[in-house]
Amino acid sequence: MIEITIRGVRPEDLDRITEIESVCFPATEAAQRESFRERIAAFPEYFLVAEADGILIGFINGCVTNSAVIYDELFHSTSHHIPDGKNLTVFGLDVIPEYRNLGIAAQLMNHFIQLAKDTGRRSVILTCKERLVHYYESFGYVNNGISGSTHGGSQWFDMTLVLG
Ligand SMILES: CC(C)(COP(=O)(O)OP(=O)(O)OC[C@H]1O[C@@H](n2cnc3c(N)ncnc32)[C@H](O)[C@@H]1OP(=O)(O)O)[C@@H](O)C(=O)NCCC(=O)NCCS
């Protein structure tokens, strides 16, 4: 298995994160540099990156909310982050194409789920495309059907992982 390091984000990761996001998502869905800058400032503890050979190859990030599901405003303003809220959200999970199918996203997700447990959250919530529903189910997420989110003009599914 490939050796990777998972660590907390640093302000100097901003440009590389923005670049990775633009590779992983279409322009209509990709978060922009300013949005990442705000997130890194507002909730760095919920922003993990993966490194291989000293190069940043992927990341996961999200905020905390009392909402049971993701809603679009969450993506657009860090003012919706409620530090002592019940649910940890996943805004995005990105791994660059050259490092896919090696379990790196799974390692990022498992660290994120552990973070949610360690900070006493009730659940982890995310939205995903239909093709990834089975992937998130493999972590124990339950599919709650089509999301109210129309982020980037796409159809999304609400997924919830209830923590024991
Ligand atoms: C979705 C995404 C994050 C997955 O990243 P990844 O690191 O390739 O994910 P994993 O390696 O954990 O799992 C991917 C597949 O590889 C398989 N896999 C995991 N470890 C493996 C290994 N050691 N050897 C071979 N296959 C493996 C997984 O079972 C999974 O297969 P499945 O799709 O049939 O379930 C990545 O493709 C990506 O960034 N996509 C674009 C952005 C996106 O859509 N993000 C998610 C929406 S928020």
The ligand as a Tripos MOL2 file, in Angstrom:
@<TRIPOS>MOLECULE
LIG
   48    50     1     0     0
SMALL
NO_CHARGES

@<TRIPOS>ATOM
      1 C1        -14.1910   10.0860   -5.5790 C.3       1 LIG1
      2 C2        -12.7060   10.1500   -5.2760 C.3       1 LIG1
      3 C3        -12.4420   11.1250   -4.1200 C.3       1 LIG1
      4 C4        -12.2180    8.7520   -4.8920 C.3       1 LIG1
      5 O1        -10.8240    8.8120   -4.5990 O.3       1 LIG1
      6 P1         -9.9360    7.4850   -4.4860 P.3       1 LIG1
      7 O2         -8.7400    7.8200   -3.6510 O.co2     1 LIG1
      8 O3         -9.7160    6.9170   -5.8300 O.co2     1 LIG1
      9 O4        -10.9340    6.5340   -3.6580 O.3       1 LIG1
     10 P2        -10.6250    5.0760   -3.0950 P.3       1 LIG1
     11 O5         -9.3070    4.5960   -3.6310 O.co2     1 LIG1
     12 O6        -10.8500    5.0990   -1.6420 O.co2     1 LIG1
     13 O7        -11.8210    4.2430   -3.7220 O.3       1 LIG1
     14 C5        -12.0570    4.2720   -5.1250 C.3       1 LIG1
     15 C6        -12.2610    2.8700   -5.6160 C.3       1 LIG1
     16 O8        -11.0310    2.1890   -5.4830 O.3       1 LIG1
     17 C7        -11.2400    1.0110   -4.7250 C.3       1 LIG1
     18 N1        -10.0190    0.7720   -3.9380 N.ar      1 LIG1
     19 C8         -9.7400    1.2280   -2.7000 C.ar      1 LIG1
     20 N2         -8.5170    0.8000   -2.3060 N.ar      1 LIG1
     21 C9         -8.0090    0.0870   -3.3370 C.ar      1 LIG1
     22 C10        -6.7850   -0.5920   -3.5420 C.ar      1 LIG1
     23 N3         -5.8040   -0.6220   -2.6130 N.pl3     1 LIG1
     24 N4         -6.5890   -1.2010   -4.7230 N.ar      1 LIG1
     25 C11        -7.5330   -1.1820   -5.6830 C.ar      1 LIG1
     26 N5         -8.7440   -0.5570   -5.5370 N.ar      1 LIG1
     27 C12        -8.9550    0.0750   -4.3740 C.ar      1 LIG1
     28 C13       -12.4290    1.3160   -3.8550 C.3       1 LIG1
     29 O9        -13.0920    0.1340   -3.4300 O.3       1 LIG1
     30 C14       -13.2810    2.1010   -4.8050 C.3       1 LIG1
     31 O10       -13.9460    1.2290   -5.7010 O.3       1 LIG1
     32 P3        -15.4960    1.4050   -6.0140 P.3       1 LIG1
     33 O11       -15.6460    2.7260   -6.7130 O.co2     1 LIG1
     34 O12       -15.8100    0.2390   -6.8530 O.co2     1 LIG1
     35 O13       -16.1830    1.4080   -4.6630 O.co2     1 LIG1
     36 C15       -11.8850   10.6160   -6.5250 C.3       1 LIG1
     37 O14       -12.2170    9.7750   -7.6180 O.3       1 LIG1
     38 C16       -12.1550   12.0500   -6.9110 C.2       1 LIG1
     39 O15       -11.4950   12.9800   -6.4140 O.2       1 LIG1
     40 N6        -13.1270   12.2630   -7.8130 N.am      1 LIG1
     41 C17       -13.4830   13.5910   -8.2900 C.3       1 LIG1
     42 C18       -14.1390   14.4030   -7.2020 C.3       1 LIG1
     43 C19       -15.3540   13.7360   -6.6230 C.2       1 LIG1
     44 O16       -16.2570   13.2740   -7.3330 O.2       1 LIG1
     45 N7        -15.3890   13.6940   -5.2810 N.am      1 LIG1
     46 C20       -16.4780   13.0850   -4.5270 C.3       1 LIG1
     47 C21       -17.6790   13.9310   -4.4820 C.3       1 LIG1
     48 S1        -17.7270   14.9210   -3.0290 S.3       1 LIG1
@<TRIPOS>BOND
     1     1     2 1
     2     2     3 1
     3     2     4 1
     4     2    36 1
     5     4     5 1
     6     5     6 1
     7     6     7 2
     8     6     8 1
     9     6     9 1
    10     9    10 1
    11    10    11 2
    12    10    12 1
    13    10    13 1
    14    13    14 1
    15    14    15 1
    16    15    16 1
    17    15    30 1
    18    16    17 1
    19    17    18 1
    20    17    28 1
    21    18    19 ar
    22    18    27 ar
    23    19    20 ar
    24    20    21 ar
    25    21    22 ar
    26    21    27 ar
    27    22    23 1
    28    22    24 ar
    29    24    25 ar
    30    25    26 ar
    31    26    27 ar
    32    28    29 1
    33    28    30 1
    34    30    31 1
    35    31    32 1
    36    32    33 2
    37    32    34 1
    38    32    35 1
    39    36    37 1
    40    36    38 1
    41    38    39 2
    42    38    40 1
    43    40    41 1
    44    41    42 1
    45    42    43 1
    46    43    44 2
    47    43    45 1
    48    45    46 1
    49    46    47 1
    50    47    48 1
@<TRIPOS>SUBSTRUCTURE
     1 LIG1         1 GROUP 0 **** ****
